[in-house]
Amino acid sequence: MARRRPRTVRAPRIARRTLALAVVAAAGIILFAVLVPIQTALYGTPLPLSFILAAAVCAAPLLSVTHPRWAVATFCAAAFALPLLAVPARATESPWPWSVPALLAFVLLVGVVTYVHGARAGAFPLAIGAVLSLTAPLLRPEIVATPETAGTATADLIVTVSVAAAVFLVAILVAGRMRVSAELIREREHSALEESRRSLVEERTRIARELHDVIAHSMSVIQVQASTARYRLPEIGETASAEFDSIAATARASLTEMRRMLGVLRTEDQTAELAPQQGIDDIPALVDTLRRAGVTIGLEITGAVTEAPASVQIAVFRIAQEALSNAVRHAAGAPATVRVQCDADTVRIRVRDGGSAVPANPTGGGYGLRGMRERVELLGGDFSAGPRSDGGWEVVATLPILLTPSAASAPLERTQEIP
């Protein structure tokens, strides 16, 4: 026997959120490493203050993921102080009031807050940063005293606000797209779950219906044959009669357990599905089986039944089987009649028994009547079941069919009557 190759264990993929946090943290570290020397060398800010203020500016984007208010407040305080601490002689030679690293940190903060917390939250750092940019020239007028320095500061402000606004809009679009994608994924998962559940329920319903239609019917016949054996076969002795009574009791107990199992399998939220089984041509054999059990049954099949679709054939057989099974159980000893009539448009089946008893659930809530009604409604037909005025019980089903023109115009092909 060939040995199985050991399964390779793949390393777990990094979560998208963890990867995004790592990128933001790396960007903050890089900006901090660049902002401190630039602020000290180009703008003359004392090194300790450069460390503190640069740390506040560069850490704000990462802090904004969990604490956006504290992050915006920290960033705005540091961004407000940085241009005010610049030496005028050096500030005129470099971008002011926003240095390039500070501008990038501002843009990163606006993008992170907008993407994580929404457009309304992202508008606050954008608006506050723009206002703070305008206050720096007012508080340090000596830096923009000349037309050249004033133009440079104005261009710096315009570029900063424009880039931040563009990132704000891009973050809104990306966040919206991600939310829509996540919603679609959740809907697909929900649809797949519902489809799986529906398939499971349909399969359970089909199994329950087939168990009821096939197994329960056969058990009913066994029970009737065993119960009536001492009356149909008077020559058997007491030992054999007792054995038949035991078989009948076991069959009744099995039917009770099967009904309990059907109650577990059966559900109300799905329609039964037809399965390929016997057709109308198998009804005579079904009737013969019940006749051998001592039941008097009259059968009449009229029309071109072989032209009926397979689904209609299956439904008619199952209706006849279940109706006769009910007659055997609830009207024991009473004669029954089965009439099947097929014409160009419909197949009609009517099953009557002459007993005085009625099924235990005359409202149609039993599994047998429910299964018959499901089959008929699935094919768009009409179904009725109820007591007759003479004390018997009648089941009537009309199923629509569509025959070929030649079959529709042909005379009735068969009339089978069994007394």
C-alpha positions, 0 to 999 in steps of 0.5 A, a space after each residue: 500500500 502506498 504511503 500517504 505523503 505528509 500534508 504540508 502545513 501552510 503558514 496562516 495568512 496575515 490578516 488584512 487589518 494587521 497588515 494595514 496597521 503595520 503599514 501605517 506604523 512603518 510610515 509613521 516611523 519613517 516620517 518621524 526619522 525624517 521630520 526630526 532632523 529636518 525640523 532641527 536643521 532646516 527650521 532651527 527648532 530645538 532638538 528636544 522639542 523636535 523629538 516630542 512634536 515629531 512623535 506626536 505628529 507621526 504617531 497620530 495616524 496610528 493612534 487614530 485607528 482606535 482613538 480618533 479624537 485623541 489622535 486629532 487633538 494631539 496632531 493639531 497641537 503639535 502641528 500648531 506648535 511646529 511652524 511657530 517654533 521655526 527661526 524666521 531666517 531659516 523658515 524663509 528658505 524651506 517650505 513653511 508652515 508645513 514641512 514635507 514630512 509634516 504634510 505627509 503625516 497630515 495627509 496620512 492622518 486624514 486618510 486613516 480617519 476617513 477610511 476607518 471612521 467615515 467621512 464625517 470623522 475624517 472631515 474634522 482633521 481636514 478642516 482643523 488642519 486647514 484652519 491651523 495652517 492659516 493661523 501660523 502666518 497671522 502669528 508669525 507675520 515676520 516670516 511672510 513679510 516679503 512678497 516672495 515668502 508670502 507667495 511661498 507660504 501661500 503655495 505651501 498652504 494650497 498644496 497641503 490643503 489640496 493634497 489632504 482634500 484629495 486623499 479625503 475623497 479617495 479614502 471615502 471612495 475606497 472605504 465605500 467600495 470595501 463596505 460594499 464588497 464586504 456586504 456582498 461577501 456576507 450576502 453570498 455567505 448568507 445565500 449559500 447557507 440558505 441554499 444549503 439549508 433549503 436543500 437539506 430540508 427538501 431532502 428531508 421532506 422527500 425522504 419523509 414522503 417516500 418513507 410514508 408512501 412506500 414503507 408505511 403502505 407496505 407495513 399497513 398491508 402486512 398488518 391488515 393481512 396478519 390481523 385478518 388471517 384467522 378470519 380468511 384462513 379458518 383452517 389454521 390453528 391457534 398457534 398460527 393465529 397467535 403468530 399472526 396476531 404477534 406479526 400484526 402487533 409488531 407492524 402496528 408498533 412499527 407504524 407508530 415509530 415510523 410516524 414519530 420518525 416522520 414527525 422529525 424529518 417532516 418540515 413545513 417550509 419546503 415543497 415536496 419534490 417528486 421522485 421517479 416511481 411507479 405510474 398509473 399502469 402499476 395501480 392494478 398490481 397495487 389493487 391486487 395486493 390489497 385484494 389478497 389481503 381481503 379488501 374488496 376494491 373496484 378499479 376503473 382506468 379510462 383514457 390514454 393514460 400512457 400519454 400522461 407525463 411522468 410526473 402526473 403518472 407518479 402523482 396518480 399512483 401515489 394518491 391511489 396508494 395513500 388513499 387505499 392505505 387510509 381506507 384499509 386502516 380507517 374503514 377496514 372491511 368496507 369496499 373501496 373503488 378507484 377510478 382514473 380518467 384521462 382526457 385531453 386536458 386532465 387526469 382525474 383520480 377518485 378513491 372512495 370507501 364505503 366505511 363509516 370511519 374517517 381518517 384521524 385528521 380530517 382537516 388534512 394535517 396528517 402526513 398522508 393527506 399532506 403528501 397527496 396535496 403537495 403532489 397535486 399542488 406541485 403540478 398545479 392541480 386541484 385536490 379535495 378529501 373529506 367524508 361523504 354523505 353516506 358515511 364513507 370517505 372520498 379523495 379526488 384529485 385533478 391533474 392538468 396535462 398537455 397531450 400531443 395533438 395526435 393523442 388529444 384527437 385520438 379516441 380513448 385507447 383503453 378502458 380497463 374495468 375490474 369488478 
